[in-house]
Amino acid sequence: MGIFDQFRALFSSEPEELSDRPGSMGQERRSKERVDAREGTRVLIIDDSKTVVMAIKKFLRSAGYETFEALDAETGLGMIHEHSPELIFLDIMLPGMNGFSALRMIRRDPLTRDIPVIMMSGNEQAMEQFYGSRIAADDFMKKPFSRDELFFRISNLLDNNCVPHRVKVASDAAPVHSTASFA
Protein backbone atom coordinates (compact mmCIF):
# COMPACT_ATOMS: atom_id res chain seq x y z
CA MET A 1 0.00 0.00 0.00
CA GLY A 2 1.46 3.35 -1.05
CA ILE A 3 1.76 6.38 1.19
CA PHE A 4 -1.21 8.07 -0.53
CA ASP A 5 -3.37 5.01 0.11
CA GLN A 6 -2.30 4.97 3.76
CA PHE A 7 -3.28 8.61 4.23
CA ARG A 8 -6.60 8.05 2.46
CA ALA A 9 -7.32 5.05 4.68
CA LEU A 10 -6.29 7.00 7.76
CA PHE A 11 -8.51 10.01 7.04
CA SER A 12 -11.52 8.38 5.44
CA SER A 13 -14.05 5.70 6.26
CA GLU A 14 -13.55 2.07 5.32
CA PRO A 15 -13.54 1.68 1.51
CA GLU A 16 -17.00 0.88 0.23
CA GLU A 17 -15.91 -2.34 -1.43
CA LEU A 18 -14.65 -3.63 1.94
CA SER A 19 -17.49 -2.30 4.07
CA ASP A 20 -20.16 -4.29 2.23
CA ARG A 21 -18.44 -7.66 2.56
CA PRO A 22 -20.25 -10.11 4.84
CA GLY A 23 -18.55 -10.14 8.22
CA SER A 24 -16.68 -6.89 7.64
CA MET A 25 -16.48 -4.36 10.42
CA GLY A 26 -18.19 -1.81 8.17
CA GLN A 27 -21.28 -3.97 7.82
CA GLU A 28 -21.30 -4.78 11.54
CA ARG A 29 -21.01 -1.11 12.47
CA ARG A 30 -23.80 -0.11 10.07
CA SER A 31 -26.24 -2.48 11.71
CA LYS A 32 -26.10 -0.54 14.98
CA GLU A 33 -25.89 3.11 15.87
CA ARG A 34 -22.47 4.35 17.00
CA VAL A 35 -22.15 4.78 20.75
CA ASP A 36 -19.63 7.37 21.93
CA ALA A 37 -18.09 7.87 25.32
CA ARG A 38 -19.62 10.75 27.23
CA GLU A 39 -18.58 14.22 26.13
CA GLY A 40 -15.38 15.41 27.77
CA THR A 41 -13.84 11.93 28.08
CA ARG A 42 -10.08 12.43 28.51
CA VAL A 43 -7.93 10.47 26.06
CA LEU A 44 -4.13 10.26 25.96
CA ILE A 45 -2.59 9.52 22.55
CA ILE A 46 0.99 8.21 22.60
CA ASP A 47 2.45 7.85 19.11
CA ASP A 48 5.65 9.10 17.48
CA SER A 49 3.86 9.90 14.22
CA LYS A 50 2.56 13.46 14.25
CA THR A 51 0.21 12.51 11.40
CA VAL A 52 -1.38 9.67 13.39
CA VAL A 53 -1.62 11.85 16.50
CA MET A 54 -3.24 14.65 14.48
CA ALA A 55 -5.76 12.25 12.89
CA ILE A 56 -6.81 10.63 16.18
CA LYS A 57 -6.99 14.04 17.86
CA LYS A 58 -9.20 15.39 15.04
CA PHE A 59 -11.54 12.38 15.16
CA LEU A 60 -11.89 12.45 18.94
CA ARG A 61 -12.28 16.19 19.35
CA SER A 62 -15.01 16.24 16.68
CA ALA A 63 -16.98 13.89 18.99
CA GLY A 64 -16.41 16.00 22.12
CA TYR A 65 -13.47 14.15 23.66
CA GLU A 66 -10.62 15.98 25.38
CA THR A 67 -7.21 14.85 24.11
CA PHE A 68 -3.62 14.98 25.31
CA GLU A 69 -0.73 13.93 23.12
CA ALA A 70 2.79 12.59 23.59
CA LEU A 71 5.32 11.61 20.92
CA ASP A 72 7.18 9.11 23.13
CA ALA A 73 6.37 6.72 25.97
CA GLU A 74 8.36 8.52 28.66
CA THR A 75 6.49 11.79 28.08
CA GLY A 76 3.18 9.92 27.86
CA LEU A 77 3.77 8.12 31.17
CA GLY A 78 4.43 11.49 32.82
CA MET A 79 1.21 12.90 31.37
CA ILE A 80 -0.92 10.08 32.80
CA HIS A 81 -0.63 11.35 36.37
CA GLU A 82 -0.98 14.97 35.25
CA HIS A 83 -4.14 14.57 33.14
CA SER A 84 -5.80 11.38 34.49
CA PRO A 85 -6.91 10.02 31.10
CA GLU A 86 -9.86 7.67 30.95
CA LEU A 87 -8.54 5.95 27.81
CA ILE A 88 -5.09 5.61 26.22
CA PHE A 89 -4.11 4.96 22.60
CA LEU A 90 -0.56 3.57 22.71
CA ASP A 91 1.67 2.85 19.72
CA ILE A 92 3.87 -0.23 20.03
CA MET A 93 6.87 1.06 18.06
CA LEU A 94 8.14 4.20 19.81
CA PRO A 95 11.56 5.84 20.16
CA GLY A 96 13.21 4.99 23.47
CA MET A 97 10.80 2.93 25.55
CA ASN A 98 8.45 0.84 23.37
CA GLY A 99 4.71 0.52 23.89
CA PHE A 100 4.96 -2.92 25.52
CA SER A 101 7.27 -1.57 28.24
CA ALA A 102 5.05 1.47 28.73
CA LEU A 103 1.98 -0.76 29.07
CA ARG A 104 3.75 -2.89 31.69
CA MET A 105 4.48 0.29 33.69
CA ILE A 106 0.86 1.43 33.37
CA ARG A 107 -0.43 -1.94 34.63
CA ARG A 108 2.03 -2.08 37.57
CA ASP A 109 0.98 1.32 38.93
CA PRO A 110 -2.08 1.05 41.22
CA LEU A 111 -3.19 4.55 40.12
CA THR A 112 -3.12 3.72 36.38
CA ARG A 113 -3.67 -0.04 36.11
CA ASP A 114 -7.40 0.27 35.43
CA ILE A 115 -7.14 2.71 32.52
CA PRO A 116 -8.19 0.99 29.28
CA VAL A 117 -5.40 0.89 26.67
CA ILE A 118 -5.80 0.39 22.93
CA MET A 119 -2.47 -0.60 21.38
CA MET A 120 -1.68 0.40 17.78
CA SER A 121 0.85 -0.62 15.17
CA GLY A 122 1.38 -0.85 11.46
CA ASN A 123 4.31 -3.23 11.93
CA GLU A 124 3.36 -6.87 11.27
CA GLN A 125 6.00 -8.23 13.68
CA ALA A 126 4.73 -5.98 16.48
CA MET A 127 1.19 -7.20 15.81
CA GLU A 128 2.31 -10.82 16.00
CA GLN A 129 4.14 -10.09 19.25
CA PHE A 130 1.02 -8.37 20.63
CA TYR A 131 -1.23 -11.32 19.85
CA GLY A 132 1.37 -13.78 21.06
CA SER A 133 1.92 -12.10 24.40
CA ARG A 134 -1.58 -10.75 25.19
CA ILE A 135 0.03 -8.34 27.64
CA ALA A 136 -2.92 -6.70 29.33
CA ALA A 137 -3.96 -4.35 26.54
CA ASP A 138 -7.69 -3.98 26.14
CA ASP A 139 -7.74 -3.88 22.35
CA PHE A 140 -5.51 -3.57 19.30
CA MET A 141 -5.89 -1.37 16.24
CA LYS A 142 -3.88 -1.96 13.06
CA LYS A 143 -2.56 1.10 11.21
CA PRO A 144 -3.75 2.58 8.97
CA PHE A 145 -7.25 2.72 10.41
CA SER A 146 -10.44 4.59 9.63
CA ARG A 147 -12.49 6.95 11.77
CA ASP A 148 -15.15 4.25 11.99
CA GLU A 149 -12.69 1.68 13.29
CA LEU A 150 -11.37 4.09 15.92
CA PHE A 151 -14.87 4.66 17.30
CA PHE A 152 -15.74 0.97 16.98
CA ARG A 153 -12.73 0.11 19.21
CA ILE A 154 -13.78 2.74 21.76
CA SER A 155 -17.40 1.55 21.80
CA ASN A 156 -16.22 -1.97 22.70
CA LEU A 157 -14.76 -0.57 25.92
CA LEU A 158 -17.74 1.46 27.13
CA ASP A 159 -19.84 0.54 30.15
CA ASN A 160 -23.57 1.26 30.45
CA ASN A 161 -22.79 4.87 31.42
CA CYS A 162 -20.64 5.36 28.28
CA VAL A 163 -17.44 5.47 30.34
CA PRO A 164 -14.38 3.55 29.06
CA HIS A 165 -13.48 0.60 31.29
CA ARG A 166 -10.97 -2.24 31.34
CA VAL A 167 -11.80 -5.51 29.68
CA LYS A 168 -12.21 -8.31 32.21
CA VAL A 169 -9.30 -10.71 31.93
CA ALA A 170 -9.81 -14.42 32.50
CA SER A 171 -7.18 -16.45 34.33
CA ASP A 172 -5.59 -17.53 31.05
CA ALA A 173 -4.95 -13.84 30.13
CA ALA A 174 -7.35 -13.91 27.19
CA PRO A 175 -9.56 -10.81 27.18
CA VAL A 176 -13.25 -11.30 27.81
CA HIS A 177 -15.30 -8.43 26.38
CA SER A 178 -18.30 -7.00 28.22
CA THR A 179 -21.70 -8.06 26.97
CA ALA A 180 -23.35 -4.75 27.89
CA SER A 181 -26.09 -3.76 25.50
CA PHE A 182 -26.43 -0.22 24.20
CA ALA A 183 -29.82 -0.55 22.50
N, C-alpha and C positions, 0 to 999 in steps of 0.2 A: 504494500500500500504506500503510495507516494505521500509526500508531505502535504500536498493540497488536499488529498483525500482524508488524511488524518485531521486536518483543521476542519474540513467540512463535517466529518463525523463528530468532532468535538463540539461544534457550535450548532449543529442541527439535530433534528429528531432522527430516529432510526430510519434508514432508507425504506421507502414504501415497499420495495420488492421483498425486503426481509420481514417487515412488520406484518405482512399478511400470511406468512407461512404458518401452518398449524404448529402450535407449541412454541411459537416465538414470543419473546417478552412483549413485543409490540401488541400482539393480539391479546395476550393476557391482560396487559394494562388497559386496553381499550374496553374490555368487558366490565371494568369497574372504575368508578370515579376516583381520581387521584386524591389521596389523603395527605395533607401536609402537617408537619409539626406546628404547634401553636406559634403565632407571630411573636417575634423577638427571641426565638430559640437561638442560643449562642453556639456557633460552630467554629472550631479551629481547623484550618487547612494547613497541612504541613507537606510541602512539595517543592522541589528545587526548580521546577519549571514555572517561570512567571506566567506563561501562556495558560497552563493548566490552572494555576491559582486564580488568574483573572477570570477564566471561564466558570469555575465553580463559584467564585465570589459573585459573579453576575447572575448566575442561575439562582443562587440562594437569596441574594438580596432582593431579587424581583419577586420572591415569594414571602418577603417579610422577615427573613432570618437576619441575625446579626453575625458578622463574620470577623475573624481574626486570622492573620496569615503569618506563616513562617517559612523561610526558604531552606531551613535545615532542622534536624531533629533537636539539637541542643537548644536552639532558640525556641522551638515549639514547646519543649518540655518546660522551659522557664515560663512561657506564656500560660500554661495550663493553670498554675496556681494564681496567676495574676487575673485571668479572665473567667475562670471556672466554666469552661465550655460544657455543653450538654451532649455534644457529639464531636467526634474528631475524624477527619479524612487524613490518612497517613500514607504517604508514598513509601514503597519498600526500598527503592534505590535512591539514596540520599548521599550528599557529600558528608564525610566524617562518619558519625554514627548512622547506621542504616535503620530502616523502619522496624525491623524485627527487634533490634536492641532497644529502640525507643518504646515499642509496645511492651516489652518485658519490664521496663522501668515504670511504665504507666500501671501495669497490673500489680507490681510489687508495692506500690504506694497506697496505703489505706485511703487516702484522700482522693485518689484518681482511679482506683481499680474498677469502679462501677461505671465509668464513662464509656459509652459504646464507641467502638472504633471500626471504621470501614477502611481496610487496606486497599491500596491502588498500585498497579504496575502495568507497564506495557512490555516488560521483559518476560519472555516465556520461562526462563530458568527461575526467576523470582516467583512466578505464579506456581510452578511445579513445587518449589520449596514451600510456599505458603500452604498449598493443599496437602503436601506431605507432612508438614509439622503441625498444622492446625493449632497455632500458638495463641489462642485466646483472642483472636480478632472476632468481631461480630459479623462481618461480611467482607467480601472482596469485590472490587470493581476493576475490570480490565480496561486499560487505556488503548485507544481512544474510546470515549463513552459519549452517550447522548444526554441531553437534558432529561429526557424521559427515564433513562436508566438511573441517573443520579437520584431522582425523586422516588423511583421504584425501590431503590436500596434503602433510602431513608424510611419510606412507608413500612418496610418490613421490620423496622426497629421501634415503631411507635406503640405505646400502650393505649388503653382506652381513653386517656386524657390527651392524646396526641403529643406525648412527651417521649423523646428517645430513651430507650432503656437497653440494658445488656441482654443478650440472648442467654437463655438458661443453658448451662453446659452439663451434659450427662457425664457420668464417671469415666467414660472412655474418651472424653475430650471432643466428642463430635457435637457441634452445635445443634440445639433443639429450638426451632423457631416457635414463637408464641402463636397461639391459634386464635388470638383476639379478632373479633369481627368488627368491621367498620361500616356496616350497612347503614 
